[in-house]
């Protein structure tokens, strides 16, 4: 039918944590411009399998985003009019 050796193997390059790679980047709830990179346009937090963060930094990032939301530096959701 078909040759198995002709099938291409899917190769996914492992994403690296940008906070582990550059230790000078702070995770701070008072910096909404940096935290906005890790939220969708709807306001959801991007999961670590997509962002490429390690578990430790993803937890720190989640806490920082939630703190920034509570003091109104980041929105919980976008305002959509129906």
PDB file as gemmi writes it, atoms N, CA and C in Angstrom:
CRYST1    1.000    1.000    1.000  90.00  90.00  90.00 P 1                      
ATOM      1  N   UNK A   1       0.819  -1.184   0.000  1.00  0.00           N  
ATOM      2  CA  UNK A   1       0.000   0.000   0.000  1.00  0.00           C  
ATOM      3  C   UNK A   1       0.873   1.261   0.000  1.00  0.00           C  
ATOM      4  N   UNK A   2       1.507   1.507   1.143  1.00  0.00           N  
ATOM      5  CA  UNK A   2       2.361   2.681   1.218  1.00  0.00           C  
ATOM      6  C   UNK A   2       3.592   2.338   2.037  1.00  0.00           C  
ATOM      7  N   UNK A   3       4.622   3.089   1.825  1.00  0.00           N  
ATOM      8  CA  UNK A   3       5.888   2.833   2.493  1.00  0.00           C  
ATOM      9  C   UNK A   3       5.937   3.602   3.813  1.00  0.00           C  
ATOM     10  N   UNK A   4       6.187   2.904   4.916  1.00  0.00           N  
ATOM     11  CA  UNK A   4       6.218   3.545   6.228  1.00  0.00           C  
ATOM     12  C   UNK A   4       7.378   4.521   6.363  1.00  0.00           C  
ATOM     13  N   UNK A   5       8.447   4.273   5.652  1.00  0.00           N  
ATOM     14  CA  UNK A   5       9.612   5.150   5.778  1.00  0.00           C  
ATOM     15  C   UNK A   5       9.376   6.500   5.103  1.00  0.00           C  
ATOM     16  N   UNK A   6       8.357   6.592   4.261  1.00  0.00           N  
ATOM     17  CA  UNK A   6       8.094   7.853   3.571  1.00  0.00           C  
ATOM     18  C   UNK A   6       7.263   8.818   4.415  1.00  0.00           C  
ATOM     19  N   UNK A   7       6.623   8.284   5.467  1.00  0.00           N  
ATOM     20  CA  UNK A   7       5.843   9.165   6.332  1.00  0.00           C  
ATOM     21  C   UNK A   7       6.763  10.101   7.093  1.00  0.00           C  
ATOM     22  N   UNK A   8       6.350  11.330   7.212  1.00  0.00           N  
ATOM     23  CA  UNK A   8       7.159  12.300   7.933  1.00  0.00           C  
ATOM     24  C   UNK A   8       6.844  12.220   9.418  1.00  0.00           C  
ATOM     25  N   UNK A   9       7.874  12.292  10.208  1.00  0.00           N  
ATOM     26  CA  UNK A   9       7.701  12.312  11.652  1.00  0.00           C  
ATOM     27  C   UNK A   9       7.448  13.758  12.081  1.00  0.00           C  
ATOM     28  N   UNK A  10       6.467  13.939  12.926  1.00  0.00           N  
ATOM     29  CA  UNK A  10       6.176  15.272  13.431  1.00  0.00           C  
ATOM     30  C   UNK A  10       7.214  15.630  14.485  1.00  0.00           C  
ATOM     31  N   UNK A  11       7.881  16.753  14.293  1.00  0.00           N  
ATOM     32  CA  UNK A  11       8.907  17.208  15.223  1.00  0.00           C  
ATOM     33  C   UNK A  11       8.459  18.525  15.826  1.00  0.00           C  
ATOM     34  N   UNK A  12       8.255  18.513  17.126  1.00  0.00           N  
ATOM     35  CA  UNK A  12       7.868  19.731  17.819  1.00  0.00           C  
ATOM     36  C   UNK A  12       9.019  20.157  18.715  1.00  0.00           C  
ATOM     37  N   UNK A  13       9.509  21.354  18.464  1.00  0.00           N  
ATOM     38  CA  UNK A  13      10.595  21.866  19.277  1.00  0.00           C  
ATOM     39  C   UNK A  13      10.056  22.259  20.642  1.00  0.00           C  
ATOM     40  N   UNK A  14      10.740  21.879  21.690  1.00  0.00           N  
ATOM     41  CA  UNK A  14      10.323  22.155  23.058  1.00  0.00           C  
ATOM     42  C   UNK A  14      10.459  23.649  23.334  1.00  0.00           C  
ATOM     43  N   UNK A  15       9.395  24.261  23.818  1.00  0.00           N  
ATOM     44  CA  UNK A  15       9.442  25.673  24.162  1.00  0.00           C  
ATOM     45  C   UNK A  15      10.204  25.834  25.466  1.00  0.00           C  
ATOM     46  N   UNK A  16      10.958  26.901  25.558  1.00  0.00           N  
ATOM     47  CA  UNK A  16      11.712  27.133  26.779  1.00  0.00           C  
ATOM     48  C   UNK A  16      11.035  28.232  27.582  1.00  0.00           C  
ATOM     49  N   UNK A  17      11.203  28.165  28.868  1.00  0.00           N  
ATOM     50  CA  UNK A  17      10.641  29.171  29.762  1.00  0.00           C  
ATOM     51  C   UNK A  17      11.467  30.442  29.612  1.00  0.00           C  
ATOM     52  N   UNK A  18      10.813  31.534  29.278  1.00  0.00           N  
ATOM     53  CA  UNK A  18      11.569  32.777  29.075  1.00  0.00           C  
ATOM     54  C   UNK A  18      12.082  33.349  30.384  1.00  0.00           C  
ATOM     55  N   UNK A  19      11.462  32.979  31.492  1.00  0.00           N  
ATOM     56  CA  UNK A  19      11.920  33.465  32.791  1.00  0.00           C  
ATOM     57  C   UNK A  19      13.118  32.668  33.286  1.00  0.00           C  
ATOM     58  N   UNK A  20      13.214  31.403  32.922  1.00  0.00           N  
ATOM     59  CA  UNK A  20      14.400  30.609  33.256  1.00  0.00           C  
ATOM     60  C   UNK A  20      15.571  31.003  32.359  1.00  0.00           C  
ATOM     61  N   UNK A  21      15.284  31.307  31.114  1.00  0.00           N  
ATOM     62  CA  UNK A  21      16.339  31.663  30.170  1.00  0.00           C  
ATOM     63  C   UNK A  21      16.960  33.017  30.508  1.00  0.00           C  
ATOM     64  N   UNK A  22      16.124  33.973  30.914  1.00  0.00           N  
ATOM     65  CA  UNK A  22      16.608  35.307  31.264  1.00  0.00           C  
ATOM     66  C   UNK A  22      16.170  35.605  32.690  1.00  0.00           C  
ATOM     67  N   UNK A  23      17.071  35.421  33.635  1.00  0.00           N  
ATOM     68  CA  UNK A  23      16.714  35.568  35.048  1.00  0.00           C  
ATOM     69  C   UNK A  23      16.501  37.015  35.456  1.00  0.00           C  
ATOM     70  N   UNK A  24      16.777  37.970  34.565  1.00  0.00           N  
ATOM     71  CA  UNK A  24      16.564  39.374  34.912  1.00  0.00           C  
ATOM     72  C   UNK A  24      15.114  39.803  34.693  1.00  0.00           C  
ATOM     73  N   UNK A  25      14.302  38.983  33.999  1.00  0.00           N  
ATOM     74  CA  UNK A  25      12.899  39.326  33.792  1.00  0.00           C  
ATOM     75  C   UNK A  25      12.113  39.104  35.078  1.00  0.00           C  
ATOM     76  N   UNK A  26      11.512  40.150  35.612  1.00  0.00           N  
ATOM     77  CA  UNK A  26      10.739  39.956  36.848  1.00  0.00           C  
ATOM     78  C   UNK A  26       9.291  39.588  36.542  1.00  0.00           C  
ATOM     79  N   UNK A  27       8.693  38.826  37.442  1.00  0.00           N  
ATOM     80  CA  UNK A  27       7.259  38.569  37.389  1.00  0.00           C  
ATOM     81  C   UNK A  27       6.658  39.432  38.486  1.00  0.00           C  
ATOM     82  N   UNK A  28       6.062  40.535  38.092  1.00  0.00           N  
ATOM     83  CA  UNK A  28       5.577  41.510  39.057  1.00  0.00           C  
ATOM     84  C   UNK A  28       4.154  41.904  38.711  1.00  0.00           C  
ATOM     85  N   UNK A  29       3.276  41.901  39.697  1.00  0.00           N  
ATOM     86  CA  UNK A  29       1.874  42.236  39.451  1.00  0.00           C  
ATOM     87  C   UNK A  29       1.693  43.706  39.112  1.00  0.00           C  
ATOM     88  N   UNK A  30       2.695  44.535  39.402  1.00  0.00           N  
ATOM     89  CA  UNK A  30       2.593  45.971  39.126  1.00  0.00           C  
ATOM     90  C   UNK A  30       3.006  46.324  37.699  1.00  0.00           C  
ATOM     91  N   UNK A  31       3.335  45.326  36.890  1.00  0.00           N  
ATOM     92  CA  UNK A  31       3.745  45.546  35.506  1.00  0.00           C  
ATOM     93  C   UNK A  31       2.735  44.901  34.557  1.00  0.00           C  
ATOM     94  N   UNK A  32       1.602  45.568  34.300  1.00  0.00           N  
ATOM     95  CA  UNK A  32       0.565  44.946  33.466  1.00  0.00           C  
ATOM     96  C   UNK A  32       0.968  44.766  32.010  1.00  0.00           C  
ATOM     97  N   UNK A  33       1.908  45.550  31.524  1.00  0.00           N  
ATOM     98  CA  UNK A  33       2.335  45.422  30.128  1.00  0.00           C  
ATOM     99  C   UNK A  33       3.009  44.071  29.895  1.00  0.00           C  
ATOM    100  N   UNK A  34       3.795  43.634  30.863  1.00  0.00           N  
ATOM    101  CA  UNK A  34       4.462  42.338  30.769  1.00  0.00           C  
ATOM    102  C   UNK A  34       3.474  41.197  30.978  1.00  0.00           C  
ATOM    103  N   UNK A  35       2.516  41.374  31.887  1.00  0.00           N  
ATOM    104  CA  UNK A  35       1.549  40.321  32.182  1.00  0.00           C  
ATOM    105  C   UNK A  35       0.537  40.143  31.063  1.00  0.00           C  
ATOM    106  N   UNK A  36       0.299  41.186  30.298  1.00  0.00           N  
ATOM    107  CA  UNK A  36      -0.683  41.110  29.216  1.00  0.00           C  
ATOM    108  C   UNK A  36      -0.244  40.147  28.114  1.00  0.00           C  
ATOM    109  N   UNK A  37       1.050  39.863  28.042  1.00  0.00           N  
ATOM    110  CA  UNK A  37       1.548  38.903  27.052  1.00  0.00           C  
ATOM    111  C   UNK A  37       1.069  37.486  27.358  1.00  0.00           C  
ATOM    112  N   UNK A  38       0.700  37.238  28.612  1.00  0.00           N  
ATOM    113  CA  UNK A  38       0.313  35.901  29.025  1.00  0.00           C  
ATOM    114  C   UNK A  38      -1.185  35.777  29.241  1.00  0.00           C  
ATOM    115  N   UNK A  39      -1.947  36.705  28.694  1.00  0.00           N  
ATOM    116  CA  UNK A  39      -3.402  36.601  28.713  1.00  0.00           C  
ATOM    117  C   UNK A  39      -3.918  36.735  27.289  1.00  0.00           C  
ATOM    118  N   UNK A  40      -5.072  36.122  27.038  1.00  0.00           N  
ATOM    119  CA  UNK A  40      -5.684  36.235  25.720  1.00  0.00           C  
ATOM    120  C   UNK A  40      -6.392  37.573  25.611  1.00  0.00           C  
ATOM    121  N   UNK A  41      -6.912  37.868  24.440  1.00  0.00           N  
ATOM    122  CA  UNK A  41      -7.646  39.120  24.267  1.00  0.00           C  
ATOM    123  C   UNK A  41      -8.950  39.116  25.043  1.00  0.00           C  
ATOM    124  N   UNK A  42      -9.435  37.927  25.418  1.00  0.00           N  
ATOM    125  CA  UNK A  42     -10.630  37.820  26.244  1.00  0.00           C  
ATOM    126  C   UNK A  42     -10.319  37.928  27.736  1.00  0.00           C  
ATOM    127  N   UNK A  43      -9.047  37.889  28.102  1.00  0.00           N  
ATOM    128  CA  UNK A  43      -8.659  38.029  29.494  1.00  0.00           C  
ATOM    129  C   UNK A  43      -8.296  36.730  30.182  1.00  0.00           C  
ATOM    130  N   UNK A  44      -8.312  35.616  29.459  1.00  0.00           N  
ATOM    131  CA  UNK A  44      -7.967  34.331  30.060  1.00  0.00           C  
ATOM    132  C   UNK A  44      -6.450  34.176  30.156  1.00  0.00           C  
ATOM    133  N   UNK A  45      -6.002  33.436  31.152  1.00  0.00           N  
ATOM    134  CA  UNK A  45      -4.581  33.174  31.320  1.00  0.00           C  
ATOM    135  C   UNK A  45      -4.172  32.069  30.346  1.00  0.00           C  
ATOM    136  N   UNK A  46      -3.079  32.292  29.623  1.00  0.00           N  
ATOM    137  CA  UNK A  46      -2.599  31.323  28.639  1.00  0.00           C  
ATOM    138  C   UNK A  46      -1.950  30.153  29.378  1.00  0.00           C  
ATOM    139  N   UNK A  47      -2.323  28.899  29.059  1.00  0.00           N  
ATOM    140  CA  UNK A  47      -1.744  27.747  29.756  1.00  0.00           C  
ATOM    141  C   UNK A  47      -0.266  27.562  29.426  1.00  0.00           C  
ATOM    142  N   UNK A  48       0.407  26.838  30.285  1.00  0.00           N  
ATOM    143  CA  UNK A  48       1.858  26.704  30.127  1.00  0.00           C  
ATOM    144  C   UNK A  48       2.241  25.839  28.943  1.00  0.00           C  
ATOM    145  N   UNK A  49       1.373  24.954  28.482  1.00  0.00           N  
ATOM    146  CA  UNK A  49       1.718  24.153  27.301  1.00  0.00           C  
ATOM    147  C   UNK A  49       1.765  25.022  26.052  1.00  0.00           C  
ATOM    148  N   UNK A  50       1.091  26.161  26.085  1.00  0.00           N  
ATOM    149  CA  UNK A  50       1.118  27.084  24.953  1.00  0.00           C  
ATOM    150  C   UNK A  50       2.182  28.170  25.157  1.00  0.00           C  
ATOM    151  N   UNK A  51       2.264  28.709  26.367  1.00  0.00           N  
ATOM    152  CA  UNK A  51       3.224  29.786  26.622  1.00  0.00           C  
ATOM    153  C   UNK A  51       4.651  29.273  26.713  1.00  0.00           C  
ATOM    154  N   UNK A  52       4.829  28.002  27.125  1.00  0.00           N  
ATOM    155  CA  UNK A  52       6.169  27.442  27.218  1.00  0.00           C  
ATOM    156  C   UNK A  52       6.835  27.678  28.554  1.00  0.00           C  
ATOM    157  N   UNK A  53       6.118  28.212  29.528  1.00  0.00           N  
ATOM    158  CA  UNK A  53       6.704  28.453  30.842  1.00  0.00           C  
ATOM    159  C   UNK A  53       6.866  27.152  31.608  1.00  0.00           C  
ATOM    160  N   UNK A  54       7.813  27.157  32.543  1.00  0.00           N  
ATOM    161  CA  UNK A  54       7.935  26.010  33.437  1.00  0.00           C  
ATOM    162  C   UNK A  54       6.846  26.122  34.503  1.00  0.00           C  
ATOM    163  N   UNK A  55       6.625  25.058  35.260  1.00  0.00           N  
ATOM    164  CA  UNK A  55       5.537  25.026  36.233  1.00  0.00           C  
ATOM    165  C   UNK A  55       5.723  26.075  37.326  1.00  0.00           C  
ATOM    166  N   UNK A  56       6.936  26.250  37.772  1.00  0.00           N  
ATOM    167  CA  UNK A  56       7.224  27.212  38.840  1.00  0.00           C  
ATOM    168  C   UNK A  56       6.882  28.629  38.408  1.00  0.00           C  
ATOM    169  N   UNK A  57       7.339  29.016  37.231  1.00  0.00           N  
ATOM    170  CA  UNK A  57       7.088  30.378  36.772  1.00  0.00           C  
ATOM    171  C   UNK A  57       5.640  30.575  36.331  1.00  0.00           C  
ATOM    172  N   UNK A  58       4.987  29.523  35.852  1.00  0.00           N  
ATOM    173  CA  UNK A  58       3.579  29.640  35.495  1.00  0.00           C  
ATOM    174  C   UNK A  58       2.734  29.905  36.738  1.00  0.00           C  
ATOM    175  N   UNK A  59       3.063  29.248  37.851  1.00  0.00           N  
ATOM    176  CA  UNK A  59       2.343  29.511  39.108  1.00  0.00           C  
ATOM    177  C   UNK A  59       2.564  30.936  39.578  1.00  0.00           C  
ATOM    178  N   UNK A  60       3.799  31.416  39.490  1.00  0.00           N  
ATOM    179  CA  UNK A  60       4.097  32.795  39.891  1.00  0.00           C  
ATOM    180  C   UNK A  60       3.367  33.786  38.989  1.00  0.00           C  
ATOM    181  N   UNK A  61       3.312  33.474  37.714  1.00  0.00           N  
ATOM    182  CA  UNK A  61       2.638  34.326  36.743  1.00  0.00           C  
ATOM    183  C   UNK A  61       1.141  34.379  36.997  1.00  0.00           C  
ATOM    184  N   UNK A  62       0.547  33.235  37.325  1.00  0.00           N  
ATOM    185  CA  UNK A  62      -0.883  33.175  37.612  1.00  0.00           C  
ATOM    186  C   UNK A  62      -1.236  34.015  38.829  1.00  0.00           C  
ATOM    187  N   UNK A  63      -0.434  33.922  39.882  1.00  0.00           N  
ATOM    188  CA  UNK A  63      -0.673  34.720  41.086  1.00  0.00           C  
ATOM    189  C   UNK A  63      -0.542  36.209  40.771  1.00  0.00           C  
ATOM    190  N   UNK A  64       0.463  36.570  39.971  1.00  0.00           N  
ATOM    191  CA  UNK A  64       0.672  37.976  39.620  1.00  0.00           C  
ATOM    192  C   UNK A  64      -0.487  38.512  38.784  1.00  0.00           C  
ATOM    193  N   UNK A  65      -1.005  37.722  37.854  1.00  0.00           N  
ATOM    194  CA  UNK A  65      -2.130  38.155  37.028  1.00  0.00           C  
ATOM    195  C   UNK A  65      -3.375  38.335  37.887  1.00  0.00           C  
ATOM    196  N   UNK A  66      -3.612  37.406  38.806  1.00  0.00           N  
ATOM    197  CA  UNK A  66      -4.784  37.509  39.675  1.00  0.00           C  
ATOM    198  C   UNK A  66      -4.684  38.713  40.604  1.00  0.00           C  
ATOM    199  N   UNK A  67      -3.494  39.016  41.091  1.00  0.00           N  
ATOM    200  CA  UNK A  67      -3.308  40.203  41.935  1.00  0.00           C  
ATOM    201  C   UNK A  67      -3.518  41.479  41.130  1.00  0.00           C  
ATOM    202  N   UNK A  68      -3.015  41.494  39.914  1.00  0.00           N  
ATOM    203  CA  UNK A  68      -3.188  42.677  39.065  1.00  0.00           C  
ATOM    204  C   UNK A  68      -4.658  42.884  38.707  1.00  0.00           C  
ATOM    205  N   UNK A  69      -5.409  41.806  38.565  1.00  0.00           N  
ATOM    206  CA  UNK A  69      -6.847  41.928  38.305  1.00  0.00           C  
ATOM    207  C   UNK A  69      -7.569  42.511  39.509  1.00  0.00           C  
ATOM    208  N   UNK A  70      -7.185  42.078  40.717  1.00  0.00           N  
ATOM    209  CA  UNK A  70      -7.866  42.537  41.919  1.00  0.00           C  
ATOM    210  C   UNK A  70      -7.666  44.018  42.196  1.00  0.00           C  
ATOM    211  N   UNK A  71      -6.548  44.572  41.796  1.00  0.00           N  
ATOM    212  CA  UNK A  71      -6.348  46.012  41.999  1.00  0.00           C  
ATOM    213  C   UNK A  71      -6.559  46.792  40.698  1.00  0.00           C  
ATOM    214  N   UNK A  72      -7.240  46.157  39.754  1.00  0.00           N  
ATOM    215  CA  UNK A  72      -7.711  46.782  38.509  1.00  0.00           C  
ATOM    216  C   UNK A  72      -6.599  47.257  37.575  1.00  0.00           C  
ATOM    217  N   UNK A  73      -5.472  46.571  37.575  1.00  0.00           N  
ATOM    218  CA  UNK A  73      -4.445  46.858  36.576  1.00  0.00           C  
ATOM    219  C   UNK A  73      -4.686  46.059  35.302  1.00  0.00           C  
ATOM    220  N   UNK A  74      -5.302  44.896  35.452  1.00  0.00           N  
ATOM    221  CA  UNK A  74      -5.697  44.062  34.317  1.00  0.00           C  
ATOM    222  C   UNK A  74      -7.201  43.804  34.408  1.00  0.00           C  
ATOM    223  N   UNK A  75      -7.876  43.693  33.262  1.00  0.00           N  
ATOM    224  CA  UNK A  75      -9.304  43.400  33.315  1.00  0.00           C  
ATOM    225  C   UNK A  75      -9.552  41.904  33.548  1.00  0.00           C  
ATOM    226  N   UNK A  76     -10.677  41.597  34.181  1.00  0.00           N  
ATOM    227  CA  UNK A  76     -11.086  40.194  34.320  1.00  0.00           C  
ATOM    228  C   UNK A  76     -11.558  39.670  32.971  1.00  0.00           C  
ATOM    229  N   UNK A  77     -12.369  40.450  32.274  1.00  0.00           N  
ATOM    230  CA  UNK A  77     -12.850  40.097  30.943  1.00  0.00           C  
ATOM    231  C   UNK A  77     -12.900  41.363  30.101  1.00  0.00           C  
ATOM    232  N   UNK A  78     -13.194  41.177  28.823  1.00  0.00           N  
ATOM    233  CA  UNK A  78     -13.389  42.337  27.963  1.00  0.00           C  
ATOM    234  C   UNK A  78     -14.855  42.722  28.011  1.00  0.00           C  
ATOM    235  N   UNK A  79     -15.124  43.970  27.785  1.00  0.00           N  
ATOM    236  CA  UNK A  79     -16.529  44.398  27.773  1.00  0.00           C  
ATOM    237  C   UNK A  79     -17.070  44.224  26.356  1.00  0.00           C  
ATOM    238  N   UNK A  80     -18.021  43.327  26.215  1.00  0.00           N  
ATOM    239  CA  UNK A  80     -18.623  43.080  24.922  1.00  0.00           C  
ATOM    240  C   UNK A  80     -20.093  43.498  24.978  1.00  0.00           C  
ATOM    241  N   UNK A  81     -20.493  44.278  24.035  1.00  0.00           N  
ATOM    242  CA  UNK A  81     -21.887  44.709  23.945  1.00  0.00           C  
ATOM    243  C   UNK A  81     -22.619  43.801  22.981  1.00  0.00           C  
ATOM    244  N   UNK A  82     -23.780  43.372  23.373  1.00  0.00           N  
ATOM    245  CA  UNK A  82     -24.557  42.479  22.499  1.00  0.00           C  
ATOM    246  C   UNK A  82     -25.583  43.239  21.731  1.00  0.00           C  
TER     247      UNK A  82                                                      
END                                                                             
